[in-house]
Amino acid sequence: MAGWRPNLDRWKQGRVPYLEQVVQGNLGKVSTAMTEFRRWAQASGLTPSETTYLARTRDGHQLRFSASADPSIEQAYRTHWVSPELSKRKRERLVERQNRPPDLVVIAASKPWTCTVCRGEFGAGAILMMDDAGPHCMDCSDLGHLEYLPASNAALTRRATKLSRLSAVVVRWSRSRKRYERQGILAEPEAIEQAEAELTEGEVREHRRLGDELHP
């Protein structure tokens, strides 16, 4: 599982031109498996539902699956199959959730790095956004005005994300688990302040308790 996850993350971040480039397996067998699955789904009376896959980048461009970029192959990859027993409301909610634009993702670096745009040098822990050309600092990514909010309180994070016109999820690579793990978010300072003001008394106590545990 750990072997394919980094490649999937790179693709979602727009750092891989198409998913098949990093598929660990025979593409002919993948195509055969997809064909057989589609036949089974149709024979089982499942309903096709095409989903939009967007990159976790500022432009949110549509992700590409295949080397050929053939429309029929791309559509096959994007198609999910839904049980006809789901109510209309549940199907609509499922489609809405699947087509919701993904969170913008930035990375807390695990080692020093250089911005490919301004050539500024940054240390480990500095936040970057990966691009095809390499790492971009927050100013060069037009995210320099955002403030970091650690993932110490779920209620505060949800409020700040909802109130901020622009936000991003901060992740960091875990060597032991071989995957990116969520560290917090970037949000507009005024959104964080408003979110903190809206916390209930109980949520404030929980926020302080978690903060004490993280920073004894």
C-alpha positions, 0 to 999 in steps of 0.5 A, spaced: 500 500 500 505 504 501 508 503 494 503 506 490 500 512 495 506 517 494 505 516 486 497 517 487 499 523 491 503 526 486 498 525 481 493 529 485 498 534 486 498 535 478 506 533 478 505 527 474 502 528 467 497 522 467 496 517 472 498 511 467 505 513 468 506 511 475 501 505 475 505 499 478 502 494 473 501 491 466 497 497 463 494 491 458 492 487 464 489 494 467 485 495 461 482 488 461 480 488 469 476 495 467 473 492 461 471 486 466 468 490 471 464 494 467 461 488 464 459 486 471 457 493 473 452 493 467 450 486 468 448 487 476 444 493 474 449 499 477 448 506 474 454 509 471 456 516 474 461 520 471 466 524 476 470 530 475 477 529 477 481 536 479 488 537 481 490 540 488 493 546 484 491 553 484 488 552 477 484 546 479 486 543 472 482 537 470 487 530 471 489 526 466 489 518 466 491 515 460 498 516 456 493 516 449 488 521 452 483 518 448 476 521 450 473 514 451 479 511 455 478 517 460 471 517 461 472 509 463 477 511 468 472 517 471 466 513 471 463 510 478 458 505 478 452 507 483 447 502 486 440 503 483 437 502 490 440 509 492 434 514 493 434 520 488 437 525 494 442 520 496 445 519 489 445 527 488 449 528 494 454 522 492 455 526 485 455 533 489 461 530 493 464 526 488 465 532 484 466 537 489 473 541 488 479 538 492 482 541 497 488 545 495 494 542 498 501 545 500 507 541 503 511 543 510 518 541 507 522 535 511 529 538 508 532 545 506 529 547 499 530 553 493 524 556 490 524 555 483 521 562 481 524 567 486 530 563 488 529 564 495 532 559 500 528 556 505 529 551 511 526 544 513 519 546 515 518 552 511 511 551 507 511 550 499 507 548 493 509 543 488 509 545 481 511 542 474 518 546 475 519 545 482 517 548 489 514 554 489 514 559 496 508 561 498 509 568 496 510 566 489 504 561 489 500 567 491 499 564 498 503 568 502 498 572 506 495 566 509 496 564 516 498 557 519 493 554 523 495 547 526 491 541 526 489 542 534 482 543 534 477 540 528 471 545 530 476 551 529 479 548 523 472 547 520 470 554 521 476 557 519 476 553 512 469 555 511 470 563 513 476 563 509 475 565 501 482 561 500 485 556 504 490 550 503 491 543 507 498 543 510 501 536 509 508 533 511 511 527 509 512 521 514 518 517 513 515 511 518 509 511 514 511 512 507 505 517 506 503 525 507 500 526 513 495 532 515 499 538 519 494 543 519 491 549 514 493 555 511 487 560 512 486 568 512 488 571 518 481 574 519 477 568 518 481 564 523 480 570 528 472 570 526 473 562 527 476 563 534 471 568 536 465 563 534 468 557 538 463 555 544 466 555 551 466 547 551 470 548 544 475 553 547 477 548 553 478 543 548 482 547 544 486 549 550 487 542 552 489 539 545 494 545 545 497 543 552 498 536 549 502 538 543 506 544 547 507 541 554 
